[in-house]
Amino acid sequence: VRRLKILLPVAALTIAVAFVSFSYRATPVSVGVKTESSAVSKKGELVMANPKLEGFTKDNKPYSMTAERAVQDVTKEGIITMFKINARLPMDADGWAKVAAVNGTYDQVKNTLRLREAIDVVTDKGVEIALGGAFMDITRGSLKTNQPVDIKMGQSWLKSEALEVVESGKVIVFSKNVRMYIDPG
């Protein structure tokens, strides 16, 4: 029991830090955007096929993000909706995470990203994270979701129905029906 009193908080912190680390290290310094093709729809939207965003973080780590399609309503400045998003983001000196999301909306003016539906994250360290959706304020370094959160690391796991990350990951709050299992092996 005494051992679990130490292991439980350490495991929760490790899992949460793994998620937050990649979320906020990907602040772009240099960015390159490529698309296979683009067109203007009948609704007046700019539609881009297979956009790819590549760049380097403040720490000079490479990252990339692709989408099957991106749409920008030309009447709404800086709002881009992306579909079938895949990203590879740096986590630490030599680690990385792969992120897949069904769709999301990036607001360039407010520097926010709203990811809807399923978000799956897999790190090179074996951490798997599944979220039902999330809202990220990149400038403030915050993330919030009232959707299910499921984090796995080996046979250990943490689940909750809400998550809030503030102060660029310094404060992480799991709430609503939080459950955790740590494999004693």
HELIX and SHEET records of a PDB file:
HELIX    1   1 ARG A    2  ARG A   25  1                                  24    
HELIX    2   2 GLU A  167  GLY A  169  5                                   3    
SHEET    1   A 5 PRO A  28  LYS A  34  0                                        
SHEET    2   A 5 LYS A  52  THR A  57 -1                                        
SHEET    3   A 5 PRO A  62  ASP A  73 -1                                        
SHEET    4   A 5 GLU A  45  ALA A  49 -1                                        
SHEET    5   A 5 SER A  37  VAL A  40 -1                                        
SHEET    1   B10 PRO A  28  LYS A  34  0                                        
SHEET    2   B10 LYS A  52  THR A  57 -1                                        
SHEET    3   B10 PRO A  62  ASP A  73 -1                                        
SHEET    4   B10 ILE A  79  PRO A  90 -1                                        
SHEET    5   B10 TRP A  96  ASP A 107 -1                                        
SHEET    6   B10 THR A 112  THR A 123 -1                                        
SHEET    7   B10 VAL A 127  LEU A 131 -1                                        
SHEET    8   B10 VAL A 149  MET A 153 -1                                        
SHEET    9   B10 SER A 156  SER A 160 -1                                        
SHEET   10   B10 ARG A 179  TYR A 181 -1                                        
SHEET    1   C10 PRO A  28  LYS A  34  0                                        
SHEET    2   C10 LYS A  52  THR A  57 -1                                        
SHEET    3   C10 PRO A  62  ASP A  73 -1                                        
SHEET    4   C10 ILE A  79  PRO A  90 -1                                        
SHEET    5   C10 TRP A  96  ASP A 107 -1                                        
SHEET    6   C10 THR A 112  THR A 123 -1                                        
SHEET    7   C10 ALA A 134  ASP A 137 -1                                        
SHEET    8   C10 SER A 142  THR A 145 -1                                        
SHEET    9   C10 ALA A 162  VAL A 166 -1                                        
SHEET   10   C10 VAL A 171  SER A 175 -1                                        
END                                                                             
